Amino acid sequence: MKKKSLGVNAFLNGFRSVLNLLFPLITFPYVSRILQASGTGKYNFANSIVSYFLLIAALGITNYAVREGAKLRDDRQKISEFASQVFTINMISTLISYVLLFLSLIIFKKLQSYTAAILIFGLQIFFTTIGVEWIYTIFEDYAYITIRSIIFKIISMILLFIFVRQRSDYLNYVAITVFSTVGSNILNYFHAKSFCDIRITFKIDWKQHLKPILVIFATGIATQIYVNSDITILGILKNDYLVGIYSVSSKIYAIVKSLVQAIVVVAVPRLSMLLGKGETRQFRFLLSKVTNSLAMFAFPVTVGLYMLAPQVIDIISGKGYLRGVSSLRLLCPALLISVFSWILAYCVLLPAKRENKFFISAVVSAILNISLNFVLIPLMAENGAAITTTIAELVMLIMIIFYCRDILRGVYNLEFLRDIVSYFFGSVAIIGTCLISNGVSQSVFVQVTVSVVLSAIAYGLVLVVCGNSMIYSFINDFKKK
């Protein structure tokens, strides 16, 4: 198979992620004002509950399929056999997930008042499975899913403004959210047949697939616990209002995190292929380049979000949610930390088949996060939830670095370290720029626009002055064109 440009893939996946971000950025300000904090809290609590069952259905299959499938993608017969086995396992896990979801609704009375929302959200479980998006990641085909995203996001936004008009319409919002993914996944399933033949099969090599899938699944459970436990425990120990306030902060945090990760996620199948074929030199070179690219975007985004937190929350949700400024700022260090732990976990540990080390890191972080949540949330409410997330992310990063330290030798040289220093100085320039820009106008839109534009210019100039290798590489590539 002809190798596709990582730059083009990064652009397409980044653009798709921007579309996924624009949907909540455009709709959430409208929805949060219509539904108010209590309605938003109900929506997010139900969503957080279903996310656990989505994880059970997913069973760690996506990461496993990308890692192993990337080595088989040039042979249609082999990739078809592999994809069919993985898809069948995924269908079995989906059935188990639904059984557990229905049992939870019967057993836990706290969930019964959210039954309608949970059942609607639950439709995503089946349609996510048949969406087989891991096929598109294996074959590095981001053009199709980008076009698909445009169509369904536009339809969903139209439906939102038609059917969500008052506080009692939060179930309509749930249904529209589900629709935005359901239709896409149906199309995914049929279009995926252009890459390989996917079918239900009874010839499954359980010995080969089950152990790594279960380890990756267990890791995903642990990760999801410390990601979602904040909202879940906040909902149990406090109330829907505080869940609604914190949901704004955590949603912004998740949106920005997803956008930064989207820039480099396209490199995962390529890195998996290189390491799987023993091409260590090329693997280390690409890993260094990808990490440097991630750092170049992660530093300014994190600092900019911290400085503009009040304006961002005001624009997205209104002044009624400004209490969430402190929790959003407390989540900013977690943002910077998490994107680096993510790249080391998914681009190093998993391709190196060290999923058990990733699992250990995730379990320790999850246990720590849950324990601290029960201590800090009663004392500090949503701010306590934000602090526990940052601490858990830091512990995760430290452990992951320790477990892949041998592979990282020789990856990050002196030039890389100089680039990191330039990102630090560039971030300082952003802080100064934002402080000055905030006094330009009383309008939050003007403040954000001026701050972003001037910060981008200041950041770029600092990188040029510091001789940043990435910025000069971009300049040289532009000159060649």
C-alpha positions as CSV (number, residue, x, y, z in Angstrom):
1,M,0.0,0.0,0.0
2,K,1.3,3.4,-0.9
3,K,2.3,5.4,2.1
4,K,0.2,8.5,2.7
5,S,1.6,11.8,3.8
6,L,1.6,12.2,7.5
7,G,1.2,15.9,7.0
8,V,-1.9,15.5,4.9
9,N,-3.3,12.9,7.3
10,A,-2.6,15.2,10.3
11,F,-4.4,18.1,8.5
12,L,-7.4,15.9,7.6
13,N,-7.6,14.4,11.1
14,G,-7.0,17.8,12.7
15,F,-9.8,19.3,10.5
16,R,-12.1,16.4,11.4
17,S,-11.3,17.0,15.1
18,V,-12.0,20.7,14.6
19,L,-15.4,19.8,13.2
20,N,-16.0,17.6,16.2
21,L,-15.0,20.5,18.4
22,L,-17.0,23.1,16.5
23,F,-20.2,21.0,17.1
24,P,-20.1,21.4,20.9
25,L,-18.5,24.9,20.7
26,I,-21.4,26.1,18.5
27,T,-24.1,24.1,20.2
28,F,-23.0,24.0,23.9
29,P,-23.4,27.8,24.4
30,Y,-26.9,27.5,23.1
31,V,-27.7,24.3,24.9
32,S,-26.2,25.4,28.3
33,R,-28.4,28.5,28.3
34,I,-31.5,26.6,27.3
35,L,-31.1,23.6,29.6
36,Q,-29.4,25.6,32.5
37,A,-26.9,24.0,34.8
38,S,-29.3,21.3,36.1
39,G,-30.3,20.1,32.7
40,T,-26.7,20.1,31.5
41,G,-25.8,18.1,34.6
42,K,-28.4,15.5,33.9
43,Y,-27.1,15.2,30.3
44,N,-23.5,14.8,31.4
45,F,-24.2,12.4,34.2
46,A,-26.2,10.1,31.9
47,N,-23.4,10.4,29.3
48,S,-20.7,9.6,31.9
49,I,-22.6,6.4,33.0
50,V,-23.0,5.1,29.4
51,S,-19.3,5.9,28.7
52,Y,-18.4,3.0,31.0
53,F,-20.5,0.6,28.9
54,L,-19.1,2.0,25.7
55,L,-15.7,1.1,27.1
56,I,-16.8,-2.5,27.9
57,A,-18.1,-2.9,24.3
58,A,-14.9,-1.4,22.8
59,L,-12.9,-3.9,24.8
60,G,-9.6,-2.3,23.9
61,I,-10.1,-3.6,20.4
62,T,-9.3,-0.3,18.6
63,N,-5.7,0.0,19.9
64,Y,-5.0,-3.7,19.5
65,A,-6.5,-3.7,15.9
66,V,-4.4,-0.7,14.8
67,R,-1.2,-2.1,16.3
68,E,-1.6,-5.6,14.7
69,G,-3.5,-4.6,11.6
70,A,-1.0,-2.0,10.5
71,K,1.4,-4.9,9.8
72,L,-1.1,-6.8,7.6
73,R,-2.7,-4.0,5.6
74,D,-0.8,-4.8,2.4
75,D,-2.3,-8.3,2.2
76,R,-6.1,-8.1,1.7
77,Q,-6.7,-11.8,2.6
78,K,-4.8,-11.6,5.9
79,I,-6.2,-8.3,6.9
80,S,-9.8,-9.5,6.1
81,E,-9.3,-12.6,8.3
82,F,-7.9,-10.5,11.1
83,A,-10.6,-7.8,10.8
84,S,-13.4,-10.4,10.8
85,Q,-12.1,-12.1,13.9
86,V,-11.6,-8.7,15.7
87,F,-15.1,-7.6,14.6
88,T,-16.7,-10.8,15.9
89,I,-15.0,-10.4,19.3
90,N,-16.3,-6.8,19.3
91,M,-19.9,-7.9,18.7
92,I,-19.7,-10.4,21.6
93,S,-18.4,-7.7,23.9
94,T,-21.2,-5.4,22.7
95,L,-23.8,-7.9,23.7
96,I,-22.2,-8.3,27.2
97,S,-22.1,-4.6,27.5
98,Y,-25.9,-4.3,26.9
99,V,-26.6,-7.0,29.5
100,L,-24.6,-5.2,32.1
101,L,-26.2,-1.9,31.3
102,F,-29.7,-3.2,31.7
103,L,-28.8,-5.0,35.0
104,S,-27.3,-1.7,36.3
105,L,-30.6,0.2,35.5
106,I,-32.5,-2.5,37.5
107,I,-30.1,-2.7,40.4
108,F,-29.1,0.9,41.0
109,K,-32.0,3.1,41.9
110,K,-30.0,6.3,41.5
111,L,-29.8,5.6,37.8
112,Q,-33.5,5.0,37.3
113,S,-34.3,8.7,37.2
114,Y,-31.9,9.0,34.2
115,T,-33.3,5.8,32.4
116,A,-34.5,7.6,29.3
117,A,-31.3,9.5,28.7
118,I,-29.1,6.4,29.4
119,L,-31.1,4.2,27.0
120,I,-30.8,6.8,24.2
121,F,-27.1,7.2,24.8
122,G,-26.9,3.4,24.9
123,L,-27.7,3.2,21.2
124,Q,-24.2,4.4,20.6
125,I,-22.8,1.1,21.9
126,F,-24.0,-1.0,19.0
127,F,-23.4,1.6,16.3
128,T,-19.9,2.4,17.5
129,T,-19.1,-1.3,17.1
130,I,-20.3,-1.5,13.6
131,G,-18.6,1.7,12.8
132,V,-15.2,-0.1,12.6
133,E,-13.4,3.2,12.7
134,W,-10.1,1.3,13.5
135,I,-10.2,0.1,9.8
136,Y,-9.8,3.6,8.6
137,T,-6.9,4.2,11.1
138,I,-5.1,1.1,10.0
139,F,-5.3,2.2,6.3
140,E,-4.7,5.9,7.2
141,D,-7.8,7.0,5.3
142,Y,-8.9,10.2,6.9
143,A,-10.5,11.8,3.8
144,Y,-13.7,9.7,3.9
145,I,-14.4,10.1,7.6
146,T,-13.7,13.8,7.4
147,I,-16.3,14.3,4.7
148,R,-18.7,12.1,6.7
149,S,-18.2,14.2,9.8
150,I,-19.0,17.4,7.9
151,I,-22.4,16.0,6.7
152,F,-23.6,14.6,10.0
153,K,-22.4,17.6,12.1
154,I,-24.3,20.0,9.9
155,I,-27.5,17.9,10.0
156,S,-27.2,17.6,13.8
157,M,-26.8,21.3,14.3
158,I,-29.9,22.0,12.3
159,L,-31.9,19.4,14.3
160,L,-30.5,20.9,17.6
161,F,-31.8,24.4,16.9
162,I,-35.2,23.0,15.8
163,F,-35.8,20.5,18.6
164,V,-34.0,22.0,21.7
165,R,-36.0,25.1,22.6
166,Q,-36.8,24.8,26.3
167,R,-35.4,23.4,29.5
168,S,-37.3,20.2,29.3
169,D,-35.8,19.3,25.9
170,Y,-32.6,17.7,27.3
171,L,-33.7,14.3,26.0
172,N,-33.9,15.8,22.5
173,Y,-30.3,17.0,22.9
174,V,-29.3,13.5,23.9
175,A,-31.0,12.0,20.8
176,I,-29.4,14.5,18.5
177,T,-26.0,13.8,20.0
178,V,-26.5,10.1,19.3
179,F,-27.7,10.7,15.8
180,S,-24.5,12.6,14.9
181,T,-22.6,9.3,15.4
182,V,-25.2,6.6,14.5
183,G,-25.6,7.6,10.9
184,S,-21.8,8.0,10.4
185,N,-21.1,4.5,11.8
186,I,-23.7,2.8,9.5
187,L,-22.0,4.3,6.5
188,N,-18.6,3.4,7.9
189,Y,-19.5,-0.3,8.0
190,F,-20.4,-0.5,4.3
191,H,-17.6,1.7,3.1
192,A,-15.0,-0.3,5.0
193,K,-15.5,-3.2,2.6
194,S,-13.5,-1.3,0.1
195,F,-10.4,-2.1,2.3
196,C,-11.2,-5.6,3.5
197,D,-14.0,-8.2,3.8
198,I,-15.6,-7.9,7.3
199,R,-18.0,-10.6,8.4
200,I,-19.0,-12.6,11.5
201,T,-16.8,-15.6,11.9
202,F,-16.6,-18.6,14.2
203,K,-12.9,-19.2,13.4
204,I,-11.3,-17.0,16.0
205,D,-7.7,-17.4,17.3
206,W,-8.6,-16.7,20.9
207,K,-5.1,-17.5,22.1
208,Q,-3.6,-14.8,19.9
209,H,-6.2,-12.1,20.4
210,L,-7.7,-12.4,23.9
211,K,-4.8,-11.7,26.2
212,P,-3.6,-8.4,24.7
213,I,-7.2,-7.2,24.0
214,L,-8.1,-7.8,27.7
215,V,-5.0,-6.1,29.0
216,I,-5.6,-3.1,26.8
217,F,-9.3,-3.2,27.8
218,A,-8.4,-3.2,31.5
219,T,-6.1,-0.3,30.8
220,G,-8.9,1.6,29.1
221,I,-11.2,0.9,32.1
222,A,-8.7,2.2,34.5
223,T,-8.1,5.3,32.3
224,Q,-11.8,5.9,31.9
225,I,-12.4,5.7,35.6
226,Y,-10.0,8.4,36.4
227,V,-11.3,10.5,33.5
228,N,-15.0,10.1,34.3
229,S,-14.9,9.5,38.1
230,D,-14.7,13.2,38.7
231,I,-18.2,13.9,37.3
232,T,-19.6,10.6,38.6
233,I,-18.4,11.1,42.2
234,L,-19.3,14.9,42.0
235,G,-22.8,13.9,41.0
236,I,-23.1,11.4,43.9
237,L,-21.5,13.5,46.6
238,K,-22.8,16.9,45.5
239,N,-25.6,17.9,43.1
240,D,-26.6,18.4,39.4
241,Y,-25.7,22.1,39.6
242,L,-22.1,21.5,40.5
243,V,-21.9,18.7,37.9
244,G,-23.1,21.2,35.4
245,I,-20.5,23.8,36.4
246,Y,-17.7,21.3,36.3
247,S,-19.0,19.7,33.1
248,V,-18.2,23.0,31.3
249,S,-14.6,23.0,32.6
250,S,-14.1,19.3,31.9
251,K,-15.7,19.6,28.4
252,I,-13.4,22.5,27.4
253,Y,-10.5,20.5,28.8
254,A,-11.5,17.4,26.8
255,I,-12.1,19.4,23.6
256,V,-8.7,21.1,23.7
257,K,-7.0,17.8,24.6
258,S,-8.6,16.0,21.7
259,L,-7.7,18.7,19.3
260,V,-4.0,18.6,20.3
261,Q,-3.9,14.8,20.2
262,A,-5.5,14.8,16.7
263,I,-2.4,16.4,15.3
264,V,-0.3,13.4,16.1
265,V,-2.7,10.4,16.3
266,V,-2.2,9.8,12.6
267,A,1.3,8.7,13.3
268,V,0.3,5.8,15.6
269,P,-0.3,3.2,12.8
270,R,3.0,4.3,11.1
271,L,4.9,4.0,14.3
272,S,3.3,0.6,15.0
273,M,4.3,-0.7,11.6
274,L,7.9,0.5,11.9
275,L,8.4,-1.0,15.4
276,G,6.6,-4.2,14.4
277,K,9.0,-4.6,11.4
278,G,12.1,-3.9,13.6
279,E,12.9,-0.6,11.8
280,T,14.1,1.0,15.1
281,R,16.0,3.9,13.6
282,Q,13.1,5.2,11.5
283,F,10.8,4.6,14.5
284,R,12.9,6.8,16.8
285,F,13.3,9.5,14.2
286,L,9.6,9.7,13.6
287,L,8.8,9.6,17.4
288,S,11.1,12.5,18.0
289,K,9.5,14.5,15.2
290,V,6.0,13.7,16.3
291,T,6.7,14.5,20.0
292,N,8.3,17.8,19.0
293,S,5.3,18.7,16.9
294,L,3.0,17.9,19.8
295,A,5.0,20.1,22.2
296,M,5.0,23.0,19.7
297,F,1.2,23.1,19.8
298,A,0.6,21.8,23.4
299,F,2.5,24.6,25.2
300,P,0.8,27.6,23.7
301,V,-2.6,26.0,23.8
302,T,-2.3,25.2,27.5
303,V,-1.0,28.6,28.5
304,G,-3.5,30.4,26.3
305,L,-6.4,28.4,27.7
306,Y,-5.3,29.3,31.3
307,M,-5.0,33.0,30.5
308,L,-8.3,33.2,28.6
309,A,-10.3,30.8,30.9
310,P,-12.9,33.4,32.0
311,Q,-13.5,34.6,28.4
312,V,-13.7,31.1,27.0
313,I,-16.3,30.0,29.6
314,D,-18.3,33.2,29.1
315,I,-18.4,32.7,25.3
316,I,-19.2,29.0,25.5
317,S,-21.7,28.9,28.4
318,G,-22.4,32.4,29.7
319,K,-21.7,34.3,32.9
320,G,-23.8,31.8,34.9
321,Y,-20.9,29.3,34.6
322,L,-18.0,31.6,35.5
323,R,-17.7,29.7,38.8
324,G,-16.0,27.0,36.6
325,V,-13.0,29.3,35.8
326,S,-10.9,28.1,38.7
327,S,-11.5,24.4,38.0
328,L,-10.7,25.0,34.3
329,R,-7.4,26.6,35.2
330,L,-6.6,23.8,37.6
331,L,-7.1,21.4,34.7
332,C,-4.7,23.2,32.4
333,P,-1.5,21.5,33.9
334,A,-3.3,18.2,33.4
335,L,-3.8,19.1,29.7
336,L,-0.1,19.6,29.1
337,I,0.8,16.5,31.1
338,S,-1.8,14.2,29.5
339,V,-0.9,14.9,25.9
340,F,2.7,13.7,26.6
341,S,1.6,10.6,28.5
342,W,-0.8,9.9,25.7
343,I,1.9,9.9,23.0
344,L,4.3,7.8,25.0
345,A,1.6,5.3,25.9
346,Y,0.0,4.9,22.4
347,C,3.1,5.5,20.3
348,V,5.7,3.6,22.4
349,L,4.3,1.3,25.0
350,L,1.5,-0.2,22.9
351,P,3.5,-0.6,19.7
352,A,6.3,-2.2,21.8
353,K,3.7,-4.7,23.1
354,R,4.1,-3.4,26.7
355,E,0.4,-3.0,27.3
356,N,0.8,-4.6,30.7
357,K,3.0,-1.7,31.8
358,F,0.4,0.8,30.5
359,F,-2.2,-1.1,32.5
360,I,-0.2,-0.8,35.7
361,S,0.3,2.9,35.2
362,A,-3.4,3.4,34.5
363,V,-4.5,1.3,37.6
364,V,-2.3,3.2,39.9
365,S,-3.5,6.6,38.5
366,A,-7.1,5.5,38.7
367,I,-6.9,4.3,42.3
368,L,-5.1,7.5,43.3
369,N,-7.7,9.7,41.5
370,I,-10.7,7.9,43.0
371,S,-9.2,8.0,46.5
372,L,-8.4,11.7,46.2
373,N,-11.9,12.5,44.8
374,F,-13.6,11.2,47.9
375,V,-11.2,13.3,50.0
376,L,-11.1,16.6,48.0
377,I,-14.6,16.8,46.4
378,P,-16.4,17.1,49.8
379,L,-13.9,19.9,50.8
380,M,-13.4,21.7,47.5
381,A,-16.3,20.5,45.2
382,E,-15.4,20.9,41.5
383,N,-12.0,22.4,42.3
384,G,-11.1,19.2,44.2
385,A,-12.1,17.1,41.2
386,A,-9.8,19.2,38.9
387,I,-6.9,18.8,41.3
388,T,-7.2,15.0,41.4
389,T,-7.2,14.8,37.6
390,T,-4.0,16.8,37.4
391,I,-2.3,14.6,40.1
392,A,-3.4,11.4,38.4
393,E,-2.2,12.6,35.0
394,L,1.3,13.5,36.5
395,V,1.6,10.1,38.1
396,M,0.6,8.4,34.9
397,L,3.3,10.3,32.9
398,I,6.0,9.5,35.4
399,M,5.3,5.8,35.4
400,I,5.0,5.6,31.6
401,I,8.4,7.3,31.1
402,F,9.9,4.8,33.5
403,Y,8.5,1.8,31.6
404,C,9.7,3.0,28.2
405,R,12.9,4.6,29.2
406,D,15.1,2.1,27.3
407,I,13.2,2.8,24.0
408,L,13.5,6.5,24.5
409,R,17.3,6.5,24.7
410,G,18.6,8.4,21.7
411,V,15.2,9.7,20.7
412,Y,15.3,13.1,22.4
413,N,18.6,14.8,21.7
414,L,20.1,18.2,22.5
415,E,18.2,19.9,19.6
416,F,14.9,18.6,21.0
417,L,15.7,20.0,24.4
418,R,16.5,23.4,22.9
419,D,13.2,23.3,21.1
420,I,11.4,22.6,24.4
421,V,13.1,25.7,25.9
422,S,12.0,27.8,23.0
423,Y,8.4,26.6,23.6
424,F,8.7,27.7,27.2
425,F,9.9,31.2,26.3
426,G,7.2,31.4,23.6
427,S,4.6,30.6,26.3
428,V,5.9,33.4,28.5
429,A,5.4,35.8,25.6
430,I,1.8,34.5,25.3
431,I,1.2,35.3,29.0
432,G,2.4,38.9,28.5
433,T,0.4,39.3,25.3
434,C,-2.9,38.1,26.9
435,L,-2.4,40.4,29.9
436,I,-2.1,43.3,27.5
437,S,-4.9,42.3,25.2
438,N,-7.4,41.9,28.0
439,G,-7.4,45.6,28.5
440,V,-8.1,46.4,24.8
441,S,-11.9,46.1,25.0
442,Q,-14.7,45.1,27.3
443,S,-16.0,42.6,24.7
444,V,-14.9,39.1,25.5
445,F,-15.0,38.3,21.7
446,V,-12.6,41.1,20.9
447,Q,-10.3,40.1,23.9
448,V,-10.1,36.5,22.7
449,T,-9.6,37.4,19.0
450,V,-6.9,40.0,19.7
451,S,-5.2,37.7,22.3
452,V,-5.1,34.7,20.0
453,V,-3.8,36.6,16.9
454,L,-1.2,38.5,18.8
455,S,-0.1,35.5,20.8
456,A,0.3,33.4,17.7
457,I,2.5,36.1,16.2
458,A,4.5,36.6,19.4
459,Y,4.9,32.8,19.8
460,G,6.1,32.4,16.3
461,L,8.6,35.2,16.5
462,V,10.1,33.8,19.7
463,L,10.5,30.4,18.1
464,V,12.3,32.0,15.1
465,V,14.6,34.0,17.4
466,C,15.4,30.9,19.4
467,G,16.3,29.0,16.3
468,N,13.5,26.3,16.8
469,S,14.2,23.4,14.4
470,M,10.5,22.7,13.7
471,I,9.6,26.3,12.7
472,Y,12.7,26.5,10.4
473,S,11.7,23.1,8.9
474,F,8.3,24.5,8.1
475,I,9.8,27.7,6.6
476,N,12.2,25.6,4.4
477,D,9.3,23.4,3.3
478,F,7.3,26.4,2.4
479,K,10.2,27.9,0.4
480,K,10.5,24.7,-1.6
481,K,6.9,24.9,-2.7
